[in-house]
Amino acid sequence: MRKIKRCFIGVALTLSLLLAGPLLLAACAGLQDSGSWRTADRSSSGIAPIPQQEQAAVVQVYGARAFNWRGYFSLHTWISTKETGANSYYVHEVTGWRHYVVQSRPDDPDRAWFGAQPKLIADFRGEQAERIIEQLGDVIKEYPYPTEYEAWPGPNSNTFVAWVIRQIPEMDVALPNHAIGKDYLGDGIVSEVPGGTGYQFSLGGYFGILAGVREGLELNILGLSLGVNPLGLGIKLPGIGELALRNTNPMPESTLSAPETSAIETVGAGKASQKTL
């Protein structure tokens, strides 16, 4: 009987820890309805360089809170690219409301995701960006889930971005720990981390552990991840994301000094925002 009681207490404490972050975000947002996705803000945030002012190739990875209550738990991530000398960007992402879920189309690279302002996760310029773009088209064609979408635990938009990053050696990017779906490995169990140096073990995206130089250490339970990042001098909390003093992802020097916006401020300001993860 005591073993059963201890087991019950352990499960209750674990669930409380995992849900504390999302519940805190919900409380800060006042449990407000974010309205209809049809009328939600989709304007450019002004983060990406203007093509006429940046002639070099650009590759950027963005993330923004998911639509409505999903934003208390996770992000939607995407990749934006501009070739050398081009006057416009392409956006590469997965959305869950089409039969063929993968999209690569001309678009504003840094649009709000149905009300949620995007955050720049990584930024490549010049020759490195050119090498990434050269590989990107063929890599996207090989994505193993072009007609499959599951918000939890995957495959979803974060699964797509993580998979693309793993296939391109020049694109070492650690995705946020609260990008649910990034740890979905399909039929696989062990894989290299997207950040380039390290490995992860995952059981269908439901349970797993990850250790990498850029990512630090993450424990995934039911898709919610927590951990620490020694290189970034930070901690990772379910729903809230990483609270760190340093950004471990590739960034131009001009953006490295920009202050981080806390996850609580971002959601509490009034709106988590997307239709998909």
N, C-alpha and C positions, 0 to 999 in steps of 0.2 A: 504494500500500500504506500509506503514511504517513497519507493522508487517511482511509482506512478505520479505521486504528488510532486516530487522533484522534477520529473519530466514535464509535467503540466506547467509548473512554474517557469521552467527553462524556456518552453515554447512561448509562453505569455510574454516573458521578458524580451525574447528575440523579436517577436512581432511588434512589441511596443517600441523597441529601438529602431526597427526598420520603418515604422510608420510615423515616427516622431517628426521627421523632416517634412514629409508631405502634409501632415496635419498642421504644422507650424506655418507652412506656406499658405494653406487654406485659411487659417486664422488671420494671417496678415492681409490676405486679399479680401477678407470680409465675406468669403463665400459668395461673392458677387457673380452673377451670370454674365459671361463675356459676350452675350448677344449672338446674333446670327453670323455664321462664317461668310455668308453672302455679302454682308455689309462691313465686314471687319477690314481694318487698315491693311493695305498691301503696297504701300508706297515705299520708295527707296529710303534707306536710312542714312545715305551719304557716307558710308564707311569705305566703300571701294574707290580706288583711284579713278579719276575721270580719264577715259581713253585718250582724249586729245592732249592730256597733260602727261600721260604715262604711256610712252610708245613701246616699252619693253613688255614681254609676255608676263601675264599675271595668273596665278592659281591661288584661290582662297577657299578655305573650309569654314563654313558658318554653322551656327546652331541657334535655335530659338525655341522658346517654350511651346509645348504642344497645346492644341486648342482646348479651351474650357478646363474641366477638372483634370484632364490628362497632363496638363502643364504642371500640376503639383508633383508629378512623378517623373516626367521625362521631357526630352527635347526632340525636335526634328532637326536633322542635319542635312547639309547639301554641299556640293562643290561648284564653284564658279570659276570660269576660265576666260582669258582673253589672249589671243595670239599676238605675236609681235606686230605692231603697226595697225592692228584691228581697231575699228571704231565702236565695237560693241562686245558684249559678253555672252557666253553660253552658260546656262545653269543645268547641272546634272543632278538628278534626285529621283527618289522613289515616292510615289503617292498611292494611297490605298483605294482610290475610287475609280480605277481604270482596270481593264482586263490585262493590258500590258503595263505593268506598274512603273517601269523605268522610263524616264523622260530626259532628253537632252535637247534643249531649245534655246533660242535667243531670248534673253530676259534681263531685267535689272538684277545684278548679282547679289544685292544686299537688301532685298525687299523684306518688309515686315511679314512674319508668318501668321496671317490672319489675326492681327492685333498685337502679336508679340514682337518686340524689337530684337533683331538678330545680334549675336555676339560673334566677333571674329575669333576663330579657334586657331587657325594657322594661315600663313601668307608666304607664298613663294614668288620670286621675281626673276626676270632675266633668263639666263641660260638654263638654270635648274627648272624653271617653269616651262620652258620650251621642251625639255626632255620629258617632263610629265605629260604635257599635252600630246606629244607624239605617240605616247603609249595609251593614252586614256581611251580613245575610240575603240581600239581592239579589246581592251580590258573590259569595258562596259558591255560589249557584245557577248562576253563570256560569263557574265553574271549568272549564277546558277538558279536564281529564283525570279525570272522575268515576268511570270504571271502569278506569283504567290505573294500574299501579304497577310501578316498577322501582327496586330499592334503589340501583342505580348505573347510569348517572349521573343518573337521574330519568326520569319524574316520581315523586316520593315525598313524604313528609310535609313536607320542607323546601321542595320546589318549591311545594307548596300555600300554606304560610305566606308565602313570598316573593311569590307571585302576589297573594295577598290584600292584603299591605302595599302593593304597587305600585298597586292599584286605589283605595285610600282615601287621599286627600291628607293627612288629619290623622294618618296612621299612619306616620310616617317612622321606620323602625327598621332598623338595620344588623344583619343576622344574623351569627353567628359564622362565621369563614372555614372552619371544619371542619364546617359544616352541609352535607354533601354533598347535592347536588340543588338547592340554592338558585340555582345559576347555570344550571339547565336552562331554556332558553327555547323548547323545542319546535322549530317550524319557523322561529322568529325567530333573528336573529343579533345584533341590537343592541337594547338596552333601557335605560330609566332604571334606576338602582340602587334597591333597596328603601329605602335611607336618605334618598331624596328629592332630593339634589343630586349629580348625577354620572351616568355612563353605563358600560355594560359591553358587551363583545363576547364572544360565546360560540359555540362550534361544538358544539352538541348536549350541552353540559355536560362534554365531554371536554377541551377546551382553551379558554382565554379569558383576558381581562384586564379588570379592573374598577378604576374610579377614582371615588371619591366623597368628599364632605366627612366624613361619619360613618364610612365604611368605610376610607378611606385608599386605598392601592394594593394590589391583589391580583393574583397570577398563578396561574391555574388550569391544572394539568397532570394529565390523567387523573383529574379530579375532586378532586385534592388541591391545596390553596391555600396559598400563602405570600405574605408582603408586609409592609408597614409601615403604621402609622396615626399620622401626625404629630399630628392633633388629640387622639388618645388617648395620645400619647407611648408607643406600644407597637409590638411586632413580632408578626407572625402566622406560626405554624409549622404545617405539616401534622400533623393528628392532635391536637396539643397545643392548638391554638387561639391566641387572642390574649393576650399577656402585656403588659398596659398599666397605666399609672399612673392613667388617667382613663377613666370610662365615658362614651361619646359618645351613648348612647341616652337617651330621655326617662325620668326617674325622679322620684318624689316626693323632696323634700329629706331626709326621714327615712331613706331607703334609700341615699342617695348616699355616706354615710360608712361604710357596711358594708364590711368588708374582703373582697377577692376571694379565692376559693379556687382554688389552682392546679390545672390540669388533671391534672398528675401526681399530686397528692395525692388528687384525686377518684377516679381510676381505681385508683391504687395502694392505696387503702384497701380495696380488695377486690372491685370489681365494676363492670364496664361492664354496661349493662343494658337491653335491649329486644329486641323481636322485629322491629321495623322501624326504618328510618332516618327 
